[in-house]
Amino acid sequence: MPGAVSGGLAGFMQFIREQGVVGLATGFILGGAVSKTVTALVNDIVNPLIGMVLGSTEGLKAMKVGPIMLGDFVSVTIDFVIIAAVVYFVVKGLGLDKLDKAKA
């Protein structure tokens, strides 16, 4: 049975190396940090600036169309666009898009 455990561990380590699990985990952790930073940027800087332009003291959160509150949706959309742009330019800039090519 000890051979099965060591073989299983070797297989697991090979899986981690081949599938890039460590890189995926690192990206996941950094993605969370980028998300928090972008959310703070949008909530603390972008929304108040938009609020000043729209004449609202509550910022973007106060934006309504009739009974529908659009401010939060717009904030989340701005978050998404900024995060997507950051991820795109980082992946392209570091050449990471070329790493996932099919094996020959």
C-alpha positions in Angstrom: 0.0 0.0 0.0 2.9 2.5 0.6 3.7 2.3 -3.1 0.1 3.4 -4.0 0.4 6.4 -1.7 3.7 7.5 -3.1 2.5 6.9 -6.7 -0.6 8.9 -5.9 1.4 11.7 -4.5 3.7 11.7 -7.5 0.7 11.8 -9.8 -0.8 14.6 -7.8 2.4 16.6 -8.0 2.6 16.0 -11.8 -1.0 17.2 -12.1 -0.2 20.4 -10.2 2.9 21.1 -12.4 1.1 20.3 -15.7 -2.1 22.1 -15.1 -0.6 25.2 -13.6 -2.6 25.0 -10.3 -0.1 27.1 -8.4 -0.4 29.9 -11.1 -4.2 29.6 -10.9 -4.2 29.9 -7.2 -1.9 32.9 -7.3 -4.1 34.6 -9.9 -7.2 33.9 -7.8 -5.6 35.6 -4.7 -4.3 38.5 -6.7 -7.7 38.9 -8.5 -9.4 39.3 -5.1 -6.9 42.0 -4.1 -7.3 43.8 -7.5 -11.1 43.6 -7.1 -11.0 45.2 -3.6 -8.7 48.0 -4.9 -10.9 48.7 -7.9 -14.1 48.7 -5.8 -12.5 51.2 -3.4 -11.4 53.3 -6.4 -14.9 53.4 -7.9 -16.7 53.9 -4.5 -14.3 56.6 -3.2 -13.2 58.5 -6.3 -15.2 57.7 -9.4 -18.7 57.7 -7.8 -18.3 61.0 -6.0 -16.9 62.6 -9.2 -19.9 61.4 -11.1 -22.2 62.6 -8.3 -20.7 66.1 -8.5 -21.3 66.1 -12.2 -24.9 64.9 -11.8 -25.4 67.3 -8.9 -26.1 64.7 -6.2 -24.4 64.8 -2.8 -24.8 61.0 -2.5 -22.8 60.2 -5.6 -23.7 57.6 -8.1 -25.6 55.5 -5.6 -28.5 58.0 -5.7 -29.0 57.7 -9.4 -32.6 56.6 -10.1 -34.9 56.2 -13.1 -38.4 56.3 -11.7 -38.5 53.7 -8.9 -35.5 51.8 -10.3 -32.2 52.4 -8.6 -29.5 52.3 -11.2 -26.6 53.6 -9.2 -25.4 50.3 -7.7 -25.6 48.6 -11.1 -23.6 51.3 -12.8 -21.0 51.1 -10.0 -20.7 47.3 -10.4 -20.5 47.7 -14.2 -17.6 50.2 -13.8 -15.9 47.8 -11.4 -16.2 45.0 -14.0 -14.9 47.1 -16.9 -11.8 48.3 -14.9 -11.0 44.8 -13.6 -11.5 43.3 -17.1 -9.2 45.9 -18.6 -6.5 45.4 -15.9 -6.6 41.6 -16.4 -6.5 41.9 -20.2 -3.5 44.3 -20.2 -1.6 42.4 -17.6 -2.1 39.1 -19.4 -1.1 40.6 -22.8 1.7 42.7 -21.3 3.4 39.7 -19.6 2.8 37.4 -22.6 0.7 35.0 -20.5 -1.7 34.5 -23.3 0.9 32.4 -25.1 1.4 30.0 -22.2 -1.8 28.1 -22.7 -1.2 26.7 -26.1 -2.1 23.1 -26.8 0.6 20.5 -26.3 2.1 19.0 -29.4 
